[in-house]
Amino acid sequence: MKTYMESFCKWLDTYLNFEKTPKKNIFWLDTMNFLAKRLGDPQKSCPSFHVAGSKGKGSVSAMITSILSCAGYKTGLYTSPHILNFTERVQSGTGDFPDSVYEKSIEELKKTVDSIPVKDMPGERAVTWFELVTLFAFLCFKNASCDYAVYEVGLGGRLDSTNIISPAACAIGPIELEHTEFLGNTLQAIASEKGGIIKENTPIFSAAQKEEVREVFRRIAEGKNAPLYFADTVSNISELVYKNRQLVNYNSLCFKSELRSILYSKENDTNQGFLCKENVYDVVKNNTFTMQFSIQSEFFKRPLRPVMRLLGSFQAENAALAALVVKSVLPSLSEDVIELGLSKAKLPGRFELIYQVAGYPNIETLILDGAHTVNSVKNTMELFTILFRKNSLSKKKAYLLFAAASDKDVEDIAPLFKDSFDKIFLTRPGNVKQSDIQRLEKAFKNAMLDFSIQEDFKKAIRDSLSLADKEGGILLVTGSFYLLAEVKKIIRQ
């Protein structure tokens, strides 16, 4: 991390960080409105999209950003959490902003916040870490002269720090019971919080929801005179297939006889940017996966047929939601551009497949997935089964490294791993989040799973990587983004 960013992160860490230390009754918008006004309301510098939901909101945000970027718009993306680098939270559609954008935004933010005594703040309350990071994103997008900005809600929606924007359109992913101590213990209560991003006369697109959630959204939208569309009503997904294709890299000096039969074709081309000059390739790894499907809707002039790197039927649903939201704001945008944007969309830690693991060359595939709720782990395991247990890779040994924060439903998550792995490693998700290792152990025992437990997460990571490397197997790491971050630090990916 660069020096100026290290200094900024240290400054941020002097403020209450809800992600690290959850607390009740710390949500309000008056502080955000007060500070944004002092900064000249940078959130108004460009049109925006607002994305909430219990799951999928990060993927939908990334897909919207990718579509807009492919359309030629300079787009800012605000998302959380970050896995390795803080700037993962505040980026352009093509990666980090120039240093000058970050440095100018840091200077403006610190100068303003440091000049205001706590007694002058609304309610005499100190600003929080997430509020500051959100304000930083507003400033970055203004200073980068973005054409559009995409904001992922941090928690809930109604009182989330991002909810002072006036978006061109909103999207809400699937709603499930989560963070019940803060958002309420019923789907209706949680839907009310998530639906708090619905704005006056602003189109709102929702993923498929249970009827009690739909009713909440309908009531809020009607009160705001906001057009409401449910993606499963206005679109249809079909023809979903996974492609397992050879990853090949052209090398004009490689003329191994056993490779001469690998010819250039669309089936072998994985859009990796390699050029075909001869009918000879250097095979660098056995497999890579893409997902193809079709989205039909009256919003589109023709069916969309993207080929995506983000995998899973739930990602196809996220893609439909993202495409609909963008098309509602930019109706003249071509279907070709939308397809390209969806195909290029990526997001670290969402069933991220790593085929070449530094230091562990024999690992077949390392899978990093931040799933940490029952439904998200269920989706992860369904995809894992399809890609790695029902084809030629089913003969490969498979291993699981799992950790979870103490507030996760490990009792219902543990049975989802039944009969899928040759060995299971349990550990803590790092030093940031609190975990309950005894409860985790009990849950996996009750699920009648064979596992080993190691509180030293660095040792557990290395042990699981070493075994997968020794056996030439597959390793799935899931349960916590913080665990994924620790794995990435070790393999330096």
Disulfide bonds with the S-S distance in Angstrom:
none
